Amino acid sequence: MHEYPSPQYPARCKRTHRVCELKSGESAVVAGRLAGRDSLSDETGKVRLGFNTADAGRAGDIVAV
C-alpha cells in the first residue's frame, strides 16, 4: 500500500501499486494523471488502460482506477 503519493500525482485513494509494479492480469488500484485517450501515468511510468478515458476526464486530470 502506498500512502504517500508524489506531489506531482496526488491521490485521495490509497493505491495498491505504482505503474512500474503492475503485472499483467493482476487487479490493482492505481492513481495518476490521464495521459491521452487510453493511458494513465504516475511518477514511475505510463500504462495503457483497458478502456477509453474520454468519459473519465481530460488529459492531465488526476484519477484513480
N, C-alpha and C positions, 0 to 999 in steps of 0.2 A: 504494500500500500504506500503510495507516495502522497504524503500530506502537504508538502511544501512545494508547490509548483514554481516554476521560473517566473519572475516578474513579467517577462515578455509573453507568457502564456498562462495567465491566472485562470483559476477554475473554482467553482463553488462546490464541485463534487470531489470526492476522494477517488481519484483514478487508480486503477489496479496496475496499469502498465504505462510505460512510455513507448513511443513509436518504435524505438530500437529494440524493445523487449518483446514485441509481438511475434507470435508463432502462428503459422497457418492453421486454421480451423479452431483456434482457441478463442473462447469468449473473454472479453475484456472491456473495461471502461477506460476510454482514453479521452483526454481533453486537449484542445489545441485550437488553432485557427483554421478556418476553411481556406483551402488553397486551390481554388479552381472549382470546376464542375463536380468532381467526384473524389476529392482528396482532402486530407487533413494533415496539418503539420504541427509539430511541437518542437521543443528545443533540441531534440535528438534526431529528427528527420521528418520524412513525409511518407504517408501511406495512402494507397487508393482504397476508397470505401466501396462497399457493395451496392451503393445507391447514389442517385443524383442528389447533390446537396443544394440544388436551386431552391427547394422548398424549405430548407433549414436556415437559409440566410445568404449573405453575400460574401465574396472573398474577403478575408481579413477578420470576419466575425469570429468571436470566441465561442466554442461549443463543446459539449461533452456528448460522446456517443458510446 
